[in-house]
Amino acid sequence: MPTYRNDGDTTVQIENVDGSRVPVMPGATVETHRIYDIANLTQIAQAPRYNPVVAVSAIEAGGAGDVTVPIHDLADTVEVINKSSEDLELFFGAAENEPGAPVPADTIRTFSGVRRLAAALIVRTGGAVSAGEVHVVQSR
């Protein structure tokens, strides 16, 4: 979330935006996603703000077929929100990677631990899907 400055006279260890613990010398600043309550550590900015969502894709199809969604390098969780009346089938990496994972109409399906296991998600639609009916949300 914020940026901090070390106004003390000793070095403190803080987790930076990359998730690494780093030494912050007196007078130095550090950007982090964490909120700290440490003496002499002064918040000097609200940014960077933490956002676990790394990508959102809307799926639209004029009829039955496959739609490929790239999986972001930082995505650990993929959530498919299906508000359509069509059943979907998901394939990680390639449509030949069977069996596919079903996502029935009007359901949400979440897959965790997918980081760097596949470069794409193939969404197979059984029929037409209108804008706003199906979303793929990728998060850390």
Sequence and secondary structure as in RCSB ss.txt:
>XXXX:A:sequence
MPTYRNDGDTTVQIENVDGSRVPVMPGATVETHRIYDIANLTQIAQAPRYNPVVAVSAIEAGGAGDVTVPIHDLA
DTVEVINKSSEDLELFFGAAENEPGAPVPADTIRTFSGVRRLAAALIVRTGGAVSAGEVHVVQSR
>XXXX:A:secstr
  EEEE SSS EEEE TTS EEEE TT EEE SS    TTEEEEE  S    EEEEEEEEESSSEEEEEE  TT 
 EEEEEE SSS EEEEES TTS S EEE TTEEEEEES TTT SEEEEEESS EEEEEEEEEEE 
